[in-house]
């Protein structure tokens, strides 16, 4: 599959963390745990949200099935998925640098004093 990285960006915060969690193969419950850990508890995924996202990511070719173990289906990042994740990380880096350079504003936030 030839995934156009630009069409996949920007990622939602949840999707970015799901892809990050899938840098190593994992099943759904493990992905939910990894997302919560990687996001320092700021992103919690319910099963419906997770499995909807996994289906969409698989359809886009960003992840793929990596096998089954009993009822558990494992997923892994594809090469296009890794490229999209790296591009998103670059976008976050640009934002972080802009944040550091942006002038600080006072509590009032306005210039109309």
N, C-alpha and C positions, 0 to 999 in steps of 0.2 A: 504494500500500500504506500502511496506517495502522499504523505500528510503535509499540507501547507501550514507551516508553523504559525504564520501570521493569522490564519483563520482560527487557530486554537487560542490565541491570546486576546485580551488578558484572561488569565485564569481567575476563577473565584478563589477566595481564601481556602475554602473547604477542598476544592479540587486540587489546589497547589499542595496542600498537606497530604491528600490521598496519594498523589504522584510521588511525593517525597517519601512517604511510608513504603511505597512499592519499589524503592531502589533495591529491595530484596523481596523475593516472593513471599506472599502472605495471604491468609484467608480473611474473610470479612471481619470476624471478631478481633483478630490481631490487628487489622488495619484500623479499626475504631480505637483500640488501645494506643496504637502508635501515634495516631493523629492527636489524641488528647495529650500524650506525653510530649511530642514534638512541638505542639502549640502552647506548652506550659499551661494547659487547661483552658485556653481561650476558645478552642474549637472542639465541640462535642458533636458527634454524628449519631443520629438514630439509624436503625437498620434500613428504614425506607429511603432516607436520604442517601445513605451509603450505597445501597444496591442500585438505586436509580443512577447515581453518579458512575458506578462501575460499569453498568450497561452502556451508558453514553460514551465513556472513555474507551471501552472495548470496541464500540461501533466506529469511533474516530480513529482507531488503530494506535492509540496511545498506551494501551495496556493489552495483555492477552492472557488467556487461561494458561496456567502453568501446571495443571494436573489436579487430581482429586485425591483426597484421603478420607474415606468414608463419605460423610455428607458434606465435608468441607471442600470448597472449590478454591484453589489457589490462583492468584493473579500475579503478574510481574509486569514491569515497565518494558516497553518496546524501545527500540532505538529512536523512533520519532518521539516517543513519550519523553525520553531523556533529553532530547533536543528542546522540546517545548518547556520542560522543567528548567533547563539551564537558561533558556531565554527569559522565562518568568523571573528567575533569580537575578538576572541582569537588570530587568525592569525594577525590581525591588532595590537593587544597588544604586541605580540612578536616582530613585526616589529618596533613598537614605542620604545620598550626597547632597541632593537639593535641600533636604531638611536641614542638614548641617550648615549650608550656606545661606539659608533664608534668614532675613533679619528677624530678630526677636520683636514681638509686639507686646505692648503693655496690656494690662488687664482690660482697659477700655477698648483697645483694638481699633480705634478710629483716629483719623487725623483732624476731626472737626471740633477741636477744643477752642 
